[in-house]
Amino acid sequence: MRYGFIGLGNLGGHLAASLLREGFDVTVTDLDPALGKRHLAMGKACRWADTPADLALDCDAIVTCLPSPAVSEKVLRQMLETARPGTGWIEMSTLGRDDILRLAAIAAAKGVETMEAPVTGGVHLAAQGKITVLAGGEAKLFETHRPALAAMGDKIFHMGPLGSASIIKVITNMLAFIHLVADGEALMLAKRGGLDLKTAWEAITASSGSSFVHETEGQLILNGSYDVAFTMDLALKDLGFAMRFGREFGVPLDLAGLTNQTFVRGKAAYGGAAQSTQIVKLLEDALGTDLRADGFPARLE
């Protein structure tokens, strides 16, 4: 089975590389041809296509990893110009449930079957092939593509019918952003309380108050790079999805609402392209106190 992969950015580039490492035949494309160079260098199993329509000509299934629902729709419509009936579409972008259901209906009209498979865990785990994959769609389609999903991640969850994965992905991201803001406050308390920040980070990591965000993104804060390869704009997109689910399902999301407001202020201060971890810098700047400690990496490996 030949896979196509569209979107070779911070996340998608690693996912496509994982497929190639595991021996899959993959055709790749991106708006930036330079992003495909490392994939083409991985061997004869990789080919380049100039456009999504060109890519769809000879692929049995097409994976997309893109920054927004609008981009996903644009790319999908280009794919559908040439995709054969029976082609599978695996959408790994983070979309709202309504978005994936609407786009799946457009694909189905052309005989293309859709599975959503957003991922969670961070770009560094995608680079290792150890990211978590959250799939939604028909069970038969999921089983067909399970080997490809397993090549990209080591924890694979079939959440249920199409739309299910969108909900859980938004939930996980909502929690991550809440934890990020909370971790900044916790580290600032430690700093202003006169504690050594490296020791404080280690103590929190070994405590009941730890979290995945503290153990990973907390290191980037203490390094001062903030380089998590995820932007304020993307964080606000995902928090927006969460707030809409809260209204739809009748769940008051007090913490998520406060976190969303904090990220609105973060974008205003540092710009939408700033790293999402820079949300902690709002507190650093307000108090004139940097959260820095020796021995922490600039990027997660």
Backbone torsions as a table, in degrees:
resi	resn	phi	psi	omega
1	MET	NA	127.3	177.6
2	ARG	-96.0	128.1	177.2
3	TYR	-100.2	145.4	167.7
4	GLY	-104.9	147.4	177.8
5	PHE	-133.7	121.1	-178.4
6	ILE	-117.0	119.9	-179.8
7	GLY	110.2	91.2	-173.1
8	LEU	-109.8	38.4	179.4
9	GLY	-76.9	-155.4	-175.4
10	ASN	-53.5	-42.1	-178.2
11	LEU	-92.5	-52.6	-175.6
12	GLY	-60.3	-35.1	179.1
13	GLY	-59.4	-40.5	178.3
14	HIS	-70.2	-39.0	-179.7
15	LEU	-64.7	-44.0	177.9
16	ALA	-63.2	-40.2	178.8
17	ALA	-63.3	-36.6	178.1
18	SER	-63.3	-40.9	176.8
19	LEU	-60.0	-43.4	-179.9
20	LEU	-67.0	-41.3	178.9
21	ARG	-60.3	-32.8	-178.1
22	GLU	-89.2	9.6	171.0
23	GLY	91.4	10.9	178.5
24	PHE	-78.7	147.1	170.6
25	ASP	-81.3	124.0	-173.1
26	VAL	-135.7	129.9	168.6
27	THR	-102.3	132.3	-174.8
28	VAL	-121.2	155.2	170.4
29	THR	-156.3	158.0	178.3
30	ASP	-161.0	158.9	175.5
31	LEU	-60.8	-29.3	179.0
32	ASP	-103.4	101.7	-178.1
33	PRO	-57.7	-26.5	-179.0
34	ALA	-62.2	-26.7	-178.7
35	LEU	-70.0	-17.5	-179.7
36	GLY	-88.3	-6.2	-173.3
37	LYS	-61.2	-43.3	-176.6
38	ARG	-68.4	-29.9	179.0
39	HIS	-71.5	-43.0	178.8
40	LEU	-63.6	-30.1	179.1
41	ALA	-74.2	-9.8	-177.3
42	MET	-81.7	-7.1	174.2
43	GLY	136.7	179.7	-174.7
44	LYS	-68.4	-16.8	-179.0
45	ALA	-71.1	-9.4	-178.6
46	CYS	-108.3	135.1	174.4
47	ARG	-128.8	157.9	178.8
48	TRP	-106.5	140.2	171.1
49	ALA	-120.6	141.6	-176.8
50	ASP	-74.4	-28.3	-177.2
51	THR	-142.0	162.2	173.9
52	PRO	-58.1	-35.6	178.5
53	ALA	-66.0	-41.5	176.8
54	ASP	-63.3	-41.8	-179.2
55	LEU	-61.5	-42.1	-174.5
56	ALA	-68.5	-15.6	-176.6
57	LEU	-59.9	-37.3	-173.0
58	ASP	-127.5	25.4	-179.7
59	CYS	-110.3	140.3	175.9
60	ASP	-82.4	-28.7	177.5
61	ALA	-148.2	147.0	-176.1
62	ILE	-125.5	127.2	178.0
63	VAL	-102.6	134.8	174.8
64	THR	-123.2	141.5	176.5
65	CYS	-140.3	96.9	-165.3
66	LEU	-131.3	163.9	-169.0
67	PRO	-82.3	-15.5	-175.1
68	SER	-158.9	159.5	175.7
69	PRO	-57.7	-36.8	-179.5
70	ALA	-63.9	-41.8	178.5
71	VAL	-68.2	-40.2	178.4
72	SER	-59.2	-42.7	179.9
73	GLU	-66.1	-42.2	-179.9
74	LYS	-60.8	-46.0	-179.4
75	VAL	-67.5	-41.1	178.7
76	LEU	-57.7	-46.4	-177.9
77	ARG	-63.9	-34.1	175.6
78	GLN	-68.5	-41.8	177.6
79	MET	-58.9	-43.2	-173.4
80	LEU	-69.0	-13.2	176.5
81	GLU	-62.8	-29.6	-174.1
82	THR	-129.2	-10.9	-176.4
83	ALA	-63.6	137.2	178.3
84	ARG	-77.6	148.5	171.4
85	PRO	-56.2	138.4	-177.2
86	GLY	95.4	-9.5	175.1
87	THR	-65.0	143.3	176.0
88	GLY	-96.8	142.5	173.9
89	TRP	-117.7	118.8	178.3
90	ILE	-108.3	106.2	-176.5
91	GLU	-94.4	109.5	-177.7
92	MET	-101.3	1.6	174.9
93	SER	-70.2	159.8	174.4
94	THR	-88.7	108.1	-179.9
95	LEU	-119.5	160.3	169.9
96	GLY	-72.3	158.1	-179.2
97	ARG	-59.2	-43.2	179.5
98	ASP	-62.8	-35.8	179.4
99	ASP	-63.6	-49.5	-175.5
100	ILE	-67.9	-35.7	178.7
101	LEU	-67.7	-40.4	179.4
102	ARG	-66.5	-45.3	-178.9
103	LEU	-68.6	-34.6	177.3
104	ALA	-63.7	-35.2	177.7
105	ALA	-66.4	-38.1	176.5
106	ILE	-63.4	-43.0	179.3
107	ALA	-65.9	-42.3	-178.1
108	ALA	-61.6	-33.1	178.9
109	ALA	-62.8	-19.9	177.5
110	LYS	-105.1	9.0	178.4
111	GLY	80.5	17.5	-179.8
112	VAL	-100.6	129.0	-178.7
113	GLU	-90.9	139.5	-174.2
114	THR	-113.6	136.5	167.1
115	MET	-130.4	134.3	174.3
116	GLU	-93.2	143.0	-179.0
117	ALA	-151.4	59.4	176.1
118	PRO	-64.4	158.0	-176.1
119	VAL	-121.3	160.1	179.0
120	THR	-146.6	149.6	179.7
121	GLY	131.8	-18.4	177.1
122	GLY	108.3	154.4	-177.4
123	VAL	-61.1	-34.6	-178.4
124	HIS	-64.1	-33.8	176.9
125	LEU	-75.7	-31.5	174.2
126	ALA	-62.2	-38.5	179.3
127	ALA	-64.0	-29.4	-179.8
128	GLN	-89.7	-5.0	-173.9
129	GLY	71.7	26.2	-175.1
130	LYS	-121.9	18.8	-179.1
131	ILE	-75.0	160.1	178.3
132	THR	-91.3	132.9	-178.9
133	VAL	-109.9	129.9	-178.8
134	LEU	-114.5	104.8	-172.6
135	ALA	-102.7	146.9	173.7
136	GLY	-139.8	137.4	-179.2
137	GLY	147.2	-175.0	-179.6
138	GLU	-60.4	138.5	-177.5
139	ALA	-59.3	-38.0	-179.2
140	LYS	-64.7	-41.2	178.9
141	LEU	-66.6	-39.6	177.8
142	PHE	-60.0	-45.8	-179.4
143	GLU	-66.2	-35.6	177.8
144	THR	-58.9	-41.0	-173.8
145	HIS	-103.4	7.3	179.1
146	ARG	-55.5	-42.4	179.9
147	PRO	-59.5	-39.0	178.7
148	ALA	-67.9	-41.2	177.7
149	LEU	-62.9	-39.6	179.7
150	ALA	-68.6	-24.9	175.7
151	ALA	-70.6	-28.8	-177.1
152	MET	-93.1	-25.6	-177.5
153	GLY	-143.2	164.0	-179.2
154	ASP	-109.5	-7.7	174.2
155	LYS	-126.0	114.0	-174.2
156	ILE	-118.8	123.4	-179.9
157	PHE	-120.4	125.9	170.4
158	HIS	-92.7	107.5	-170.8
159	MET	-82.4	-15.5	-177.7
160	GLY	133.5	-154.2	-177.1
161	PRO	-66.9	167.8	-179.8
162	LEU	-52.9	133.3	-176.2
163	GLY	105.3	-25.0	-178.5
164	SER	-65.6	-41.9	-178.0
165	ALA	-67.1	-32.9	178.2
166	SER	-60.6	-39.5	-178.8
167	ILE	-67.3	-49.6	-176.5
168	ILE	-67.9	-34.7	178.3
169	LYS	-63.6	-42.6	178.3
170	VAL	-64.2	-38.4	178.0
171	ILE	-61.8	-46.4	-178.2
172	THR	-64.5	-40.3	179.3
173	ASN	-68.8	-38.7	176.8
174	MET	-57.2	-46.6	178.8
175	LEU	-62.1	-41.2	-178.6
176	ALA	-61.1	-42.2	-178.2
177	PHE	-71.3	-37.0	174.5
178	ILE	-61.1	-46.3	-180.0
179	HIS	-62.4	-36.0	-179.2
180	LEU	-63.9	-47.1	178.3
181	VAL	-63.1	-43.0	-179.9
182	ALA	-64.2	-38.1	-179.1
183	ASP	-66.3	-38.7	176.4
184	GLY	-60.1	-42.1	179.0
185	GLU	-65.6	-40.2	-179.6
186	ALA	-64.8	-45.5	179.4
187	LEU	-64.9	-35.0	178.1
188	MET	-68.3	-38.1	175.0
189	LEU	-59.8	-42.5	179.0
190	ALA	-62.6	-44.9	-179.2
191	LYS	-63.0	-49.1	-176.3
192	ARG	-72.7	-18.9	176.2
193	GLY	-85.4	3.5	175.3
194	GLY	85.8	12.9	-178.8
195	LEU	-85.5	151.8	171.0
196	ASP	-69.9	124.6	-171.7
197	LEU	-68.6	-34.9	178.7
198	LYS	-63.9	-45.4	178.7
199	THR	-67.1	-37.5	178.3
200	ALA	-63.7	-43.7	178.5
201	TRP	-60.0	-43.4	-179.5
202	GLU	-64.7	-39.6	179.9
203	ALA	-67.0	-42.4	177.1
204	ILE	-62.8	-42.2	179.6
205	THR	-58.3	-33.9	-178.7
206	ALA	-91.0	8.7	-173.4
207	SER	-112.2	174.6	176.2
208	SER	-70.8	-11.8	179.5
209	GLY	-91.0	3.4	-177.5
210	SER	-73.7	165.7	175.8
211	SER	-154.1	163.6	176.4
212	PHE	-57.9	-40.6	-179.4
213	VAL	-64.2	-44.2	177.8
214	HIS	-59.3	-44.3	-174.5
215	GLU	-72.3	-23.1	-178.6
216	THR	-108.9	-70.7	-176.3
217	GLU	-66.4	-26.6	175.4
218	GLY	-58.1	-33.2	178.4
219	GLN	-67.1	-37.1	-179.4
220	LEU	-70.6	-31.8	175.1
221	ILE	-65.9	-46.2	-177.5
222	LEU	-68.8	-28.4	174.4
223	ASN	-72.3	-34.5	-177.9
224	GLY	95.5	-1.7	178.4
225	SER	-80.3	-33.4	-175.4
226	TYR	59.3	13.3	-165.5
227	ASP	-82.6	82.8	-178.6
228	VAL	-100.2	-3.6	-179.7
229	ALA	61.5	39.5	178.0
230	PHE	-148.9	130.7	-168.4
231	THR	-97.9	165.6	173.6
232	MET	-59.1	-42.0	-179.5
233	ASP	-60.2	-42.7	179.2
234	LEU	-65.9	-38.9	177.8
235	ALA	-62.0	-44.2	179.8
236	LEU	-67.0	-34.7	175.7
237	LYS	-59.8	-47.9	-177.0
238	ASP	-69.2	-38.9	176.4
239	LEU	-65.1	-33.7	175.1
240	GLY	-62.2	-42.2	175.6
241	PHE	-59.4	-43.9	-178.8
242	ALA	-61.7	-44.5	-179.3
243	MET	-63.9	-36.2	177.7
244	ARG	-67.8	-39.8	175.6
245	PHE	-62.5	-39.1	178.5
246	GLY	-58.7	-44.5	178.3
247	ARG	-67.0	-42.1	-177.6
248	GLU	-65.6	-40.8	-175.6
249	PHE	-93.4	-0.3	178.1
250	GLY	70.5	35.3	-179.0
251	VAL	-112.7	117.9	177.0
252	PRO	-70.8	121.6	-177.2
253	LEU	-109.1	73.8	-174.8
254	ASP	-62.8	-49.5	-178.2
255	LEU	-66.3	-41.0	178.5
256	ALA	-63.5	-38.5	178.3
257	GLY	-63.0	-44.2	177.9
258	LEU	-64.6	-40.0	179.4
259	THR	-65.0	-40.4	177.6
260	ASN	-60.2	-43.5	178.7
261	GLN	-63.0	-37.6	178.7
262	THR	-64.1	-40.8	179.4
263	PHE	-71.1	-30.8	173.2
264	VAL	-60.9	-43.0	177.5
265	ARG	-67.0	-36.7	178.5
266	GLY	-63.7	-41.8	177.5
267	LYS	-64.6	-41.5	179.2
268	ALA	-62.2	-35.1	-176.8
269	ALA	-80.3	-40.1	-169.0
270	TYR	-121.1	-9.1	179.4
271	GLY	95.7	153.5	-176.7
272	GLY	-67.0	-22.4	-179.9
273	ALA	-86.2	-4.7	178.6
274	ALA	-65.9	154.0	178.2
275	GLN	-62.9	140.5	-179.4
276	SER	-61.3	-30.7	179.0
277	THR	-66.1	-18.0	177.5
278	GLN	-68.6	-3.5	174.5
279	ILE	-57.8	-30.9	178.7
280	VAL	-68.1	-24.7	-179.5
281	LYS	-65.0	-24.1	175.2
282	LEU	-56.2	-44.2	-179.9
283	LEU	-72.1	-40.7	178.2
284	GLU	-59.3	-46.5	-178.4
285	ASP	-67.8	-39.4	-178.8
286	ALA	-63.2	-34.6	-177.2
287	LEU	-100.7	-3.9	-177.4
288	GLY	61.1	35.1	-176.0
289	THR	-133.3	115.7	178.1
290	ASP	-83.6	144.0	176.4
291	LEU	-99.5	88.0	-176.2
292	ARG	-128.0	142.8	175.6
293	ALA	-150.4	149.2	179.7
294	ASP	-75.3	152.2	170.9
295	GLY	92.9	11.7	180.0
296	PHE	-113.2	144.8	-173.5
297	PRO	-78.5	155.5	175.2
298	ALA	-77.0	-28.1	176.4
299	ARG	-139.1	152.9	178.2
300	LEU	-83.6	136.9	-179.5
301	GLU	-108.6	NA	NA
